[in-house]
Amino acid sequence: MTVSRRLGEDTGSESVGLAVLFPVVLLLILSAVQGGLWWYAHAVAAQAAQAGVDAGRPVGATKITAVDAARSFTTRAGSGVLTAPEVQAAVTAETVRVTVAGTAPRLLPIPGLDFRVEANAQASKERFTVPLAAGSGS
């Protein structure tokens, strides 16, 4: 009789345990998905910055060319992934540097919780060179 009484006292304990554990498991799953969204938004920002640098490297390319190429990439590839993209570029005679920043989408609408993403790309500017004439080295 004590065995059946002891079993009867545990009725519903598993349901309460699952009710407490389920939100924790759900939060872990959503955190993993949120991390994936942040990573993807960062990858889009990095590729957009590289596209801007590639467009700004040729001779005659300007800062506007680099910014337009990076913005075009974020519009095409980052639609819905990289929100409020900001593109900045600096083009000098020697280097091209493009920075793309924005925010990754949030799964949980928690005020003040923004997942900021920023990526930079830099390369040297292309230039024409003249080869040395044959036989003029010595």
C-alpha positions as CSV (number, residue, x, y, z in Angstrom):
1,M,0.0,0.0,0.0
2,T,2.9,2.4,0.6
3,V,4.2,1.7,-2.9
4,S,1.0,2.7,-4.5
5,R,0.6,5.7,-2.3
6,R,4.1,6.9,-3.1
7,L,3.4,6.5,-6.9
8,G,0.2,8.5,-6.5
9,E,2.0,11.4,-5.0
10,D,4.3,11.9,-8.0
11,T,1.3,12.4,-10.4
12,G,1.9,15.5,-12.6
13,S,5.5,16.1,-11.7
14,E,6.8,15.3,-15.2
15,S,4.3,17.7,-16.7
16,V,5.5,20.5,-14.3
17,G,9.2,19.6,-15.1
18,L,8.5,19.8,-18.9
19,A,6.6,23.1,-18.5
20,V,9.7,24.5,-16.8
21,L,12.2,23.0,-19.2
22,F,10.4,23.8,-22.4
23,P,11.0,27.6,-22.4
24,V,14.7,27.0,-21.7
25,V,15.0,24.6,-24.7
26,L,13.0,27.0,-26.9
27,L,15.3,29.8,-25.9
28,L,18.4,27.8,-26.8
29,I,16.9,26.9,-30.2
30,L,16.0,30.5,-31.0
31,S,19.5,31.6,-29.9
32,A,21.1,29.2,-32.3
33,V,18.8,30.5,-35.2
34,Q,19.5,34.1,-34.2
35,G,23.3,33.4,-34.3
36,G,22.8,32.0,-37.8
37,L,20.9,35.1,-38.9
38,W,23.7,37.3,-37.5
39,W,26.4,35.3,-39.2
40,Y,24.5,35.4,-42.6
41,A,24.0,39.2,-42.2
42,H,27.7,39.6,-41.5
43,A,28.6,37.5,-44.5
44,V,26.4,39.7,-46.7
45,A,28.0,42.8,-45.3
46,A,31.5,41.5,-46.0
47,Q,30.7,40.5,-49.5
48,A,29.1,43.9,-50.2
49,A,32.2,45.6,-48.9
50,Q,34.3,43.5,-51.1
51,A,32.1,44.3,-54.1
52,G,32.5,48.0,-53.4
53,V,36.3,47.6,-53.2
54,D,36.4,45.6,-56.4
55,A,34.4,48.4,-58.1
56,G,36.6,51.1,-56.7
57,R,40.0,49.6,-57.6
58,P,40.2,50.3,-61.4
59,V,41.9,53.4,-62.7
60,G,39.3,56.2,-62.9
61,A,36.9,54.7,-60.4
62,T,35.6,57.0,-57.7
63,K,34.2,56.8,-54.2
64,I,30.7,57.0,-55.7
65,T,31.4,54.0,-57.9
66,A,32.5,52.0,-54.8
67,V,29.5,53.1,-52.7
68,D,27.0,52.3,-55.5
69,A,28.4,48.8,-56.0
70,A,28.3,48.0,-52.3
71,R,24.7,49.4,-52.0
72,S,23.6,47.5,-55.1
73,F,25.0,44.2,-53.6
74,T,23.2,44.8,-50.3
75,T,19.9,45.5,-52.2
76,R,20.2,42.3,-54.2
77,A,21.7,39.9,-51.7
78,G,20.8,41.4,-48.4
79,S,17.2,42.1,-48.8
80,G,15.5,41.1,-45.6
81,V,18.8,40.0,-44.0
82,L,20.8,43.2,-43.6
83,T,18.4,45.9,-42.4
84,A,19.2,49.6,-42.6
85,P,22.5,49.1,-44.5
86,E,25.0,52.0,-44.3
87,V,27.9,52.2,-46.8
88,Q,31.0,54.3,-46.4
89,A,34.0,54.4,-48.7
90,A,37.3,56.1,-48.8
91,V,39.2,56.1,-52.1
92,T,42.7,57.6,-52.3
93,A,45.4,57.3,-55.0
94,E,46.8,54.2,-53.3
95,T,44.0,52.4,-51.5
96,V,40.2,51.7,-51.5
97,R,38.4,51.0,-48.3
98,V,34.7,50.2,-48.0
99,T,32.7,49.7,-44.8
100,V,29.2,48.2,-44.7
101,A,27.2,48.3,-41.5
102,G,23.6,47.4,-40.6
103,T,21.6,45.2,-38.3
104,A,20.6,41.6,-38.4
105,P,16.9,40.7,-38.1
106,R,15.6,39.9,-34.6
107,L,13.6,36.8,-33.8
108,L,12.3,38.1,-30.5
109,P,11.1,41.7,-30.5
110,I,13.0,42.8,-27.4
111,P,13.4,46.6,-27.3
112,G,16.9,47.8,-27.3
113,L,18.3,44.4,-28.5
114,D,20.0,45.1,-31.9
115,F,22.4,42.8,-33.5
116,R,24.8,45.2,-35.2
117,V,26.9,44.0,-38.1
118,E,29.9,45.8,-39.6
119,A,32.4,44.6,-42.2
120,N,35.4,46.3,-43.9
121,A,37.3,45.5,-47.0
122,Q,40.4,47.2,-48.3
123,A,42.7,46.8,-51.2
124,S,45.3,48.8,-53.2
125,K,44.2,50.9,-56.1
126,E,45.1,49.6,-59.5
127,R,47.6,51.7,-61.5
128,F,49.3,51.6,-64.9
129,T,53.0,50.8,-64.9
130,V,55.5,50.9,-67.8
131,P,57.8,47.9,-68.2
132,L,61.5,48.6,-68.3
133,A,63.0,48.6,-71.8
134,A,65.0,45.5,-72.6
135,G,68.8,46.1,-72.2
136,S,68.5,49.3,-70.2
137,G,69.1,47.7,-66.8
138,S,73.0,47.6,-66.9
